Amino acid sequence: MKLKLHKSLVVFDLETTGVNTAHDRIVEIFALRIDPDGTENEYYHRINPGIPIPPEASGIHGIYNKDVEDAPTFENIAHELNKFIGNSDFGGFNSNKFDLPLLVEEFHRVGIDIEIEKRKFVDAQRIYHRMEPRNLSAAYKFYCDKELTDAHTAKADTVATWEIIKAQIERYPEIEGNMDYLHKFSGQDQLVDLAGRIKLNAAGEPSFAFGKYRGQTVAEVFTKDPSYYDWMMRGDFSENTKKTITRLRLSNKNR
């Protein structure tokens, strides 16, 4: 079975200053847009994050402060990147938990809403861990019988991820080659916000997935403890999570 696209799919990878999706910044992005007719287009940029790159991060991806001191900021490329993405769905490796939330945060900072609610997401790592638990290099070897050279560079990781997604669909007859199925199989359909702080319960109701109200619906918590909303809005949560709980709070009030 082959992947059938009804709209474009952007497979991408980020190299960053760290792993905090709310506060860390992008230092390199490579995106591969696959259009429904099979055409592939590339987008690449080194990015000046506006904050120092910690040595431990540089030790992983090999990008140091001096390498990006003359590079554009995310704000400089945001509109160009947004145009490249368009209304595409997204694909990546561990992208649902990390790359996508961080990318959305960067767009939020410059006032661009990429409307994630209208998109599907496929995470090759999620599929891989459910079918053959390992990491990206092992996945590339397993599915494509290739060694991953230049690992932890955005382009190499992105190209490998796209090859893995195609190979996974070819390998497993039970995996349907469409974004609706892959979105659900990647585990994204139960998340209400990108960080997974809010998830749908068995009844399909947005519920807290952390803290003292874990398992309780957002509606009942905000009804019995309105101050919890204010605490979250002041807290160390991503803008996407804050936007999500605000939307849910307003929706509950308007019922």
C-alpha positions as CSV (number, residue, x, y, z in Angstrom):
1,M,0.0,0.0,0.0
2,K,1.2,3.5,-0.8
3,L,0.5,6.8,1.0
4,K,-2.3,8.6,-0.7
5,L,-2.3,12.4,-0.1
6,H,-5.3,14.6,-0.6
7,K,-3.3,17.7,0.3
8,S,0.4,18.4,0.9
9,L,2.4,16.9,3.7
10,V,5.3,18.7,5.2
11,V,7.9,16.4,6.8
12,F,10.4,18.4,8.9
13,D,13.0,18.3,11.6
14,L,14.4,21.0,13.9
15,E,17.7,21.5,15.7
16,T,17.2,23.6,18.8
17,T,18.7,25.3,21.8
18,G,17.2,22.7,24.1
19,V,14.1,20.5,24.8
20,N,11.7,22.9,26.4
21,T,9.0,23.4,23.8
22,A,7.8,26.6,25.6
23,H,11.1,28.4,25.9
24,D,13.8,26.9,23.6
25,R,14.3,28.2,20.1
26,I,15.1,26.8,16.6
27,V,18.6,27.0,15.2
28,E,18.0,24.9,12.1
29,I,15.0,23.7,10.1
30,F,14.7,21.5,7.1
31,A,11.3,20.8,5.7
32,L,10.3,18.6,2.8
33,R,6.9,19.3,1.3
34,I,5.3,16.4,-0.6
35,D,2.4,17.5,-2.8
36,P,-0.5,15.2,-3.8
37,D,1.0,14.7,-7.2
38,G,4.3,13.4,-5.7
39,T,6.3,16.6,-6.2
40,E,8.8,17.2,-3.5
41,N,10.0,20.7,-2.5
42,E,12.7,21.6,0.1
43,Y,13.0,24.4,2.6
44,Y,16.1,24.9,4.7
45,H,17.5,27.6,7.0
46,R,19.9,28.1,9.8
47,I,18.4,30.5,12.3
48,N,19.7,32.9,14.9
49,P,17.7,31.9,18.0
50,G,18.3,35.2,19.8
51,I,19.5,33.4,22.9
52,P,22.8,31.5,23.5
53,I,23.0,27.9,22.3
54,P,24.0,25.8,25.3
55,P,27.2,23.8,24.8
56,E,25.4,20.5,25.5
57,A,23.0,21.3,22.6
58,S,25.8,22.2,20.3
59,G,27.5,19.0,21.2
60,I,24.6,17.1,19.8
61,H,23.8,19.0,16.6
62,G,27.2,20.6,15.9
63,I,25.7,24.2,15.6
64,Y,27.5,26.8,17.7
65,N,26.7,30.4,18.4
66,K,29.3,31.6,15.8
67,D,27.6,29.5,13.2
68,V,24.3,31.4,13.4
69,E,25.4,34.9,14.5
70,D,24.7,36.3,10.9
71,A,21.7,34.0,10.3
72,P,18.2,35.4,10.1
73,T,15.9,35.2,13.1
74,F,12.8,33.2,13.0
75,E,10.8,36.4,12.7
76,N,12.8,37.1,9.5
77,I,11.8,33.9,7.8
78,A,8.4,33.2,9.5
79,H,6.2,34.5,6.6
80,E,8.3,32.7,4.0
81,L,8.1,29.5,6.0
82,N,4.4,29.9,6.6
83,K,3.8,30.3,2.9
84,F,5.9,27.2,2.1
85,I,3.8,25.2,4.6
86,G,0.5,26.5,3.5
87,N,-2.4,24.3,4.6
88,S,-0.2,21.1,4.7
89,D,-0.5,18.3,7.1
90,F,2.7,17.5,9.1
91,G,5.1,14.6,9.5
92,G,8.2,14.0,11.6
93,F,10.0,11.8,14.0
94,N,9.0,12.5,17.6
95,S,7.3,15.5,16.0
96,N,4.0,15.3,17.9
97,K,5.7,15.8,21.3
98,F,8.6,18.0,20.4
99,D,9.2,19.5,16.9
100,L,5.6,20.5,16.2
101,P,4.8,22.2,19.5
102,L,8.1,24.1,19.4
103,L,7.5,25.2,15.8
104,V,4.0,26.4,16.8
105,E,5.5,28.4,19.7
106,E,7.9,30.1,17.4
107,F,5.0,31.1,15.1
108,H,3.0,32.3,18.1
109,R,5.8,34.7,19.1
110,V,5.7,36.5,15.8
111,G,1.9,36.6,15.7
112,I,1.2,33.8,13.2
113,D,-1.4,31.2,13.9
114,I,-0.9,28.1,11.7
115,E,-4.3,26.6,12.7
116,I,-3.2,23.2,13.8
117,E,-6.9,22.2,14.4
118,K,-7.3,21.8,10.7
119,R,-4.3,19.6,10.1
120,K,-3.4,15.9,10.4
121,F,-0.1,14.7,12.0
122,V,1.9,11.6,11.4
123,D,4.8,10.7,13.7
124,A,7.1,8.1,12.3
125,Q,8.5,7.5,15.8
126,R,5.1,6.7,17.2
127,I,4.4,4.2,14.4
128,Y,7.9,2.7,14.8
129,H,7.6,2.4,18.6
130,R,4.2,0.6,18.2
131,M,5.5,-1.7,15.6
132,E,9.3,-2.0,16.1
133,P,10.4,-0.1,19.3
134,R,13.8,1.7,18.6
135,N,15.4,5.1,17.6
136,L,15.8,7.0,14.3
137,S,19.1,5.4,13.2
138,A,17.8,1.9,14.0
139,A,14.5,2.7,12.2
140,Y,16.4,3.8,9.1
141,K,18.5,0.7,9.1
142,F,15.5,-1.5,9.8
143,Y,13.1,-0.1,7.3
144,C,15.4,1.2,4.6
145,D,18.5,-0.9,5.1
146,K,20.7,2.2,5.2
147,E,23.1,3.7,7.7
148,L,22.1,7.2,8.9
149,T,25.1,9.4,8.2
150,D,25.1,13.0,9.4
151,A,22.6,12.2,12.2
152,H,21.4,15.2,14.1
153,T,21.5,17.5,11.1
154,A,18.1,18.7,10.1
155,K,18.3,17.7,6.5
156,A,19.6,14.1,7.1
157,D,17.0,13.5,9.8
158,T,14.2,14.9,7.7
159,V,15.0,12.9,4.5
160,A,15.5,9.7,6.6
161,T,12.1,10.3,8.3
162,W,10.3,10.7,5.0
163,E,11.9,7.5,3.7
164,I,10.9,5.7,6.9
165,I,7.2,6.8,6.6
166,K,7.0,5.5,3.1
167,A,8.7,2.2,4.0
168,Q,6.4,1.7,7.0
169,I,3.3,2.0,4.9
170,E,4.8,-0.4,2.4
171,R,5.8,-2.9,5.1
172,Y,2.7,-3.1,7.2
173,P,-0.5,-4.0,5.2
174,E,-2.6,-3.2,8.3
175,I,-1.4,0.5,8.2
176,E,-3.6,2.5,5.9
177,G,-1.9,4.9,3.5
178,N,-3.9,8.0,4.3
179,M,-3.5,10.9,6.7
180,D,-6.7,10.3,8.7
181,Y,-5.5,6.9,9.7
182,L,-1.9,7.9,10.3
183,H,-3.0,10.9,12.4
184,K,-5.0,8.6,14.7
185,F,-2.3,5.8,14.7
186,S,0.3,8.4,15.7
187,G,-1.7,9.1,18.8
188,Q,-2.5,12.7,18.0
189,D,-6.3,12.4,17.8
190,Q,-6.6,12.2,21.6
191,L,-4.6,15.3,22.3
192,V,-6.5,18.6,22.6
193,D,-3.3,20.7,22.9
194,L,0.1,19.9,21.4
195,A,1.9,19.4,24.7
196,G,-0.6,16.7,25.8
197,R,-1.7,18.6,28.9
198,I,-5.3,18.3,27.8
199,K,-6.6,15.0,26.3
200,L,-10.0,13.6,25.4
201,N,-11.4,11.1,27.9
202,A,-13.3,8.0,26.9
203,A,-16.4,10.1,26.5
204,G,-14.6,12.5,24.2
205,E,-14.5,15.3,26.7
206,P,-11.4,17.5,27.1
207,S,-9.8,16.5,30.4
208,F,-6.6,17.4,32.3
209,A,-3.7,14.9,31.8
210,F,-1.5,16.3,34.6
211,G,-1.5,17.7,38.1
212,K,-4.0,17.5,40.9
213,Y,-7.0,17.5,38.5
214,R,-5.7,14.7,36.3
215,G,-8.6,12.8,34.7
216,Q,-11.2,15.5,35.5
217,T,-12.8,17.4,32.7
218,V,-11.7,20.9,32.0
219,A,-15.3,22.1,32.2
220,E,-15.9,20.7,35.7
221,V,-12.5,21.9,37.0
222,F,-13.0,25.5,35.8
223,T,-16.6,25.5,37.2
224,K,-15.6,24.3,40.7
225,D,-12.1,26.0,40.8
226,P,-12.1,29.1,38.4
227,S,-8.7,30.1,39.9
228,Y,-7.1,27.1,38.2
229,Y,-7.5,28.8,34.9
230,D,-5.7,31.9,36.2
231,W,-2.9,29.8,37.6
232,M,-2.4,28.1,34.3
233,M,-2.3,31.4,32.4
234,R,0.4,32.7,34.7
235,G,2.3,29.4,34.7
236,D,5.1,27.9,32.6
237,F,2.8,26.5,29.9
238,S,3.1,26.9,26.2
239,E,1.1,29.5,24.4
240,N,-0.7,26.7,22.5
241,T,-1.8,25.2,25.9
242,K,-3.0,28.6,27.1
243,K,-4.8,29.3,23.9
244,T,-6.5,25.9,24.1
245,I,-7.7,26.3,27.7
246,T,-9.0,29.8,26.9
247,R,-11.0,28.4,24.0
248,L,-12.4,25.7,26.2
249,R,-13.3,28.1,29.0
250,L,-15.1,30.4,26.6
251,S,-16.9,27.5,24.9
252,N,-18.1,26.3,28.3
253,K,-19.3,29.8,29.3
254,N,-21.3,30.1,26.1
255,R,-23.3,26.9,26.6
